[in-house]
């Protein structure tokens, strides 16, 4: 699923970048706390639980080479992994660039959504994070609504 996109991502999509190109370099950040109202909003008092990167080595997350049926999945050969930096219960996520400070921005490229076990924008088997635990996202896709 997708979630809320930032004004920066909307602008990139409207001026010629595709989603895959615009998302190049992103990491997935999972937080405990209250989800900001928009992807442009500041993170506020949310607690970072985990920074997921490609194979857990700090590299960018990859999307599949092609889209199908109005969606693009994570690259199947890449493991989206991170080590929990805090203990808490996952509430929401943001895809963002590693240099994104999480402050208010209408130019940062972000995707934000709810974390849950089933039927959310990011579904995880376990919403509980414990500091130093290695965490993995096995499946993810971005969907584009169709008529």
C-alpha positions as CSV (number, residue, x, y, z in Angstrom):
1,X,0.0,0.0,0.0
2,X,1.1,3.6,-0.3
3,X,0.0,6.0,2.4
4,X,0.3,9.8,2.4
5,X,2.8,11.4,0.0
6,X,4.6,14.7,0.7
7,X,4.2,17.8,-1.4
8,X,7.8,17.3,-2.5
9,X,6.9,13.8,-3.9
10,X,3.7,15.1,-5.5
11,X,5.7,17.9,-7.2
12,X,8.4,15.4,-8.4
13,X,5.7,13.1,-9.9
14,X,4.0,16.1,-11.6
15,X,7.2,17.4,-13.2
16,X,8.4,14.2,-14.8
17,X,10.0,11.9,-12.2
18,X,8.4,8.5,-11.8
19,X,7.8,7.2,-8.3
20,X,10.7,4.8,-8.5
21,X,13.1,7.5,-9.6
22,X,11.8,9.9,-7.0
23,X,12.3,7.3,-4.2
24,X,15.9,6.5,-5.2
25,X,18.1,6.7,-2.1
26,X,15.3,6.2,0.4
27,X,15.3,4.4,3.8
28,X,12.3,3.2,5.7
29,X,11.9,4.6,9.2
30,X,9.4,3.1,11.7
31,X,8.3,5.2,14.7
32,X,6.3,4.8,17.9
33,X,4.0,7.7,18.8
34,X,1.4,9.8,17.1
35,X,1.5,9.8,13.3
36,X,1.9,13.4,11.9
37,X,-1.2,14.7,10.1
38,X,0.6,14.9,6.8
39,X,3.9,13.7,5.3
40,X,5.0,17.4,5.2
41,X,4.5,17.8,8.9
42,X,7.3,17.5,11.6
43,X,7.7,14.2,13.4
44,X,7.0,15.9,16.7
45,X,7.6,13.7,19.7
46,X,7.6,10.4,17.7
47,X,10.3,7.9,18.7
48,X,12.4,6.3,16.0
49,X,12.4,2.6,16.4
50,X,14.2,1.4,13.4
51,X,16.0,2.6,10.2
52,X,15.6,0.0,7.5
53,X,18.1,0.0,4.6
54,X,19.1,-2.4,1.9
55,X,20.4,-5.5,3.5
56,X,20.8,-3.6,6.7
57,X,24.1,-2.1,5.5
58,X,22.9,1.5,5.1
59,X,22.4,1.3,1.4
60,X,19.2,2.6,-0.3
61,X,16.1,0.5,-0.5
62,X,15.3,-0.8,-4.0
63,X,12.1,-1.2,-5.8
64,X,11.4,-3.9,-8.5
65,X,12.5,-3.2,-12.1
66,X,8.9,-3.2,-13.3
67,X,5.4,-2.4,-12.1
68,X,2.3,-4.5,-12.7
69,X,-1.4,-4.2,-12.0
70,X,-0.9,-0.6,-10.7
71,X,1.7,-1.4,-8.1
72,X,5.5,-1.8,-7.7
73,X,7.0,-4.1,-5.1
74,X,10.2,-4.0,-3.1
75,X,13.1,-5.6,-5.0
76,X,12.7,-9.3,-4.2
77,X,16.4,-10.0,-4.0
78,X,17.1,-7.2,-1.5
79,X,16.5,-7.7,2.3
80,X,15.0,-4.6,3.9
81,X,16.6,-4.8,7.3
82,X,17.6,-2.6,10.3
83,X,18.6,-2.8,13.9
84,X,16.1,-1.4,16.4
85,X,17.4,1.7,18.1
86,X,14.7,1.9,20.7
87,X,12.1,-0.2,22.4
88,X,8.4,0.5,21.7
89,X,5.4,-0.3,19.6
90,X,5.4,0.6,15.9
91,X,2.6,3.1,15.0
92,X,3.7,4.7,11.7
93,X,6.4,4.8,9.1
94,X,8.1,7.2,6.7
95,X,10.1,6.6,3.6
96,X,12.6,9.4,3.5
97,X,16.1,10.3,2.5
98,X,18.8,9.6,5.2
99,X,19.5,13.3,5.4
100,X,15.8,14.2,6.1
101,X,15.7,15.8,9.6
102,X,11.9,15.1,10.0
103,X,11.1,18.8,10.3
104,X,8.3,20.5,8.4
105,X,9.0,20.5,4.7
106,X,7.0,20.9,1.5
107,X,10.1,19.9,-0.6
108,X,11.3,16.7,1.1
109,X,10.2,13.5,-0.8
110,X,8.4,11.3,1.7
111,X,5.8,8.6,2.0
112,X,4.1,8.1,5.4
113,X,1.6,5.6,6.6
114,X,0.2,3.4,9.4
115,X,1.9,0.3,10.7
116,X,-0.2,-2.7,11.7
117,X,-0.4,-6.5,11.4
118,X,-3.1,-6.6,8.7
119,X,-4.7,-4.2,6.2
120,X,-2.4,-1.2,6.9
121,X,0.1,0.7,4.7
122,X,2.9,-1.4,6.2
123,X,2.1,-4.8,7.7
124,X,4.6,-6.3,10.1
125,X,4.3,-9.6,11.9
126,X,5.4,-8.1,15.2
127,X,4.7,-4.4,16.2
128,X,6.9,-4.7,19.2
129,X,10.5,-3.5,18.8
130,X,13.3,-4.1,21.3
131,X,16.6,-2.2,21.2
132,X,19.3,-4.0,19.3
133,X,16.9,-6.5,17.7
134,X,17.4,-7.1,14.0
135,X,14.2,-6.3,12.1
136,X,13.2,-7.3,8.6
137,X,10.4,-6.2,6.2
138,X,9.7,-9.1,3.9
139,X,7.0,-7.6,1.6
140,X,6.1,-4.1,0.6
141,X,4.4,-2.5,-2.4
142,X,3.4,1.0,-3.6
143,X,0.0,1.1,-5.3
144,X,-1.3,3.6,-7.7
145,X,-5.1,3.9,-7.7
146,X,-6.7,3.1,-11.0
147,X,-10.1,4.0,-12.4
